[in-house]
Amino acid sequence: MTIKSDKWIRKMALEHGMIEPFIDRNVGKGEAVSFGLSSYGYDLRVADEFKIFHNALNTIIDPKQIDSNSFIDFKGDVCIIPPNSFALARSVEYFRIPENVLAVCVGKSTYARCGIITNVTPFEPGWEGHVTLEISNTTPLPAKIYANEGLCQVLFFESDEACEVSYRAKQGKYQHQRGITLPRV
């Protein structure tokens, strides 16, 4: 299994629709949190739609039965995540992962150095959709997230053989997700 370079990512995006919309270079130095193609990855952008956790109704977070009243929906250019809190968002880009590729998403240092941690589960072979992004503010201060700018980097690993059962073949519960997708069982 090898990590894929900018040449491979560009080819897969342009010829096979792996990333749409696709930014063919790294954008933002000095003016925005960078996004787009990098040497061995792709810095995805966070969209302007957020679900911010709140406890005004004193609900319990249950991954088997999530209560949509646990969130405040927000749309805007800058999202403020309260101290020691959490928000969900989605990527601007729509991904189509090939059957012999596993993608891993890691947080960008610009946010990590501010105590903002982004967690995303791996993009399984054959998965496609918008990425639901999990953003934690680990600090005692409010944190800004800039919409339409970079939030995390996707690394692509190609196997020398296809898996027996892809995410597409097993008809995974998050296949073709659009928008921010809450937990499903």
Disulfide bonds with the S-S distance in Angstrom:
none
